[in-house]
Amino acid sequence: MGTKHQSSSNPISDSKKKRRVGFSKIDAGVEANECFKIYLVSKGEEVDSADSFCIEPVDLNHFFEDDGKIYGYQGLKITIWVSSISLHAYADISFESTSDGGKGITDLKSALQNIFAENLVEKKDDFLQTFSTHRQYVKSVVADGQVLELPAKDGFGEDSGLEIFRIVGTPVGHLYSRLVPLVLLLIDGSNPIDISDPSWEIYLLVQKTTVEQEYGILSILGFAAVYRFFKYPDSMRLRLGQILVLPPYQRKGYGGCLLKVLNNIAISENVYDLTVEEPEDSLQYVRTFIDVQRLLAFSPIEKVLSSVVARLKEENLSKKSYLFPFRPPTSTIEDVRKNLKINKKQFLQCWEVLIYLGLGPSEKNMQNFRTIISARVKADVIGKDSEGVGKRVVDVPTEYEQEMSFVMFKSENDETTKPEIDENQSKQEEQLRQLVDARMEDISLLQKRFQRLAEEDFFDKCDRGLLVISLQHYCPFRDWHTTHLLGYMHCPYLETNDFPQNH
């Protein structure tokens, strides 16, 4: 860790200074986010280079004092380089001067130690040496790890140099202790896992360097930390606790690749299910997209889903005093859990997306869909007994289907009796509307991504002499009238037009 004190370039001699009496200003401090620059580098030549990749930490302020500020420095600049090869770090600190303005002088070394711990290297030359002395660090960590198969259709073939290793046992602690700084800097609200607990596993995504001089060096692209725990009476569950793709490699499909590998592990080992601990919005988006793709290919849900979609197309829910049950039956939820390892909460999120994809864009269909989303959100937030004046809905278990059976009855109060209006009712309704709008927007974004995927697949198949109908391929529950067809395309080098005879 280098420290530079930059003295003033135009010093004034003491003899020419005018003596003045006054009160010194209280040091207002500077926010850590304003004076830090953090770079991720994979070779020594990238240190001090203007082309180095600058990462944006979620929040550095909470590492400094109670108010997130650094005190006692003028012109403070802190530049940190982090190696993606060994995860070592070096900090270069420069400032014009220091003075105690009433709140002391922040101990920068101690603060940086709290973030980077033993990863922090004192001298710059020693840090540069790590690119040669620790160039095989990752390879040594994964030496006893299990190499996992990459998803078949993600374009990550052998030429990509990508590999995913499962690390268990003692190496988990050694590896994660070096990953902690990245977790603290890049995952909002994160806390380090307990590396002394042997139930933690790390799935490490790496890429092998193909440059001749550096052939065989493994760079870390990302990782997932998964907890394995017992499910009574005789099963195990997997819970994804943390997942991170390093900033230079984000938006390239690597996060989805890690999720798909975890899904495959859950299925191959026949665990009870795979859950995610408090997923951020971006992670939940990718997770749902992947799970909806899997569900579209899962034929046991087709009949139930088609029935719900057909009924939503036929009815006008705005004129109904109650809504028919649109959630999947317990048997379907259990089939999905057993076969795809998708837990109930996640499946119900995906179920809404599947219904949306099946309905088509007509105004009536979208009004009906918003009605069922509103009812679900209201039930989640307020409860099922908030439907209307004098009405109550009670679930009644039956032999046919526990979750799809209910009775509705009037309360004993007179029909003309109005409930006492809470003073925050209008605010509550506005909050509910905002929740529904947000959910509708999330689902719409997923639908648009499925449409883009379908279009890309269409043109790809046309290039290869194949015929395809866009969303019908990805959404088999859409009927021919509501599917956004791109149309048939006849490729001249095909001998026949393989059109469906009945359409």
Number of C-alpha atoms within 10 A of each C-alpha: 17 14 12 13 13 13 10 9 6 6 7 9 7 8 7 7 8 7 7 6 6 5 6 8 8 10 18 13 18 18 17 21 17 13 14 17 18 20 20 22 24 20 16 16 11 16 21 12 11 8 10 16 16 16 17 15 18 13 16 19 17 13 17 20 12 8 11 17 19 25 26 20 21 16 13 22 17 18 17 19 27 24 24 20 24 24 27 23 27 26 24 17 19 18 16 14 15 16 13 13 16 13 14 14 16 18 12 14 14 11 14 18 13 14 18 23 17 12 21 23 19 15 13 16 11 12 24 19 12 20 21 13 12 15 21 16 18 20 18 13 16 20 12 13 19 13 15 16 12 19 16 9 7 12 11 16 13 9 9 12 14 19 20 24 20 19 23 18 16 12 18 21 21 12 20 20 17 17 19 20 24 17 21 20 19 20 17 12 10 13 11 14 17 11 18 11 13 14 15 23 23 25 24 26 23 21 17 18 16 14 9 7 8 12 10 16 18 26 23 22 23 22 24 20 20 23 19 16 14 13 13 9 6 8 12 17 18 25 17 21 18 21 22 21 21 19 16 13 13 13 10 10 14 21 23 19 19 23 20 18 17 20 19 18 17 21 19 9 9 16 21 23 23 24 20 18 10 11 15 11 10 8 17 14 15 15 19 18 20 17 19 22 15 12 21 17 14 14 9 13 20 14 10 14 19 19 12 18 22 16 12 23 18 11 13 14 20 12 8 9 10 13 12 15 13 19 18 17 16 14 12 17 19 15 15 20 19 16 14 21 24 26 18 17 11 16 21 15 15 22 20 20 20 23 20 22 26 24 24 19 13 10 9 18 21 16 15 19 21 18 17 19 18 19 19 17 17 20 14 10 12 13 12 15 14 14 16 11 16 18 17 15 15 12 13 12 12 11 6 9 12 14 15 17 15 14 9 11 10 13 11 8 12 10 11 8 9 11 10 6 8 9 8 9 10 11 11 14 12 12 12 17 15 12 17 20 14 12 18 19 12 14 21 15 13 19 17 12 13 20 18 14 14 21 18 13 18 23 17 14 13 16 11 11 15 16 21 22 18 24 23 17 15 19 21 17 24 23 14 11 8 14 20 15 14 14 11 15 16 16 15 9 8 11 8 9 13 11 12 6 5 4 5
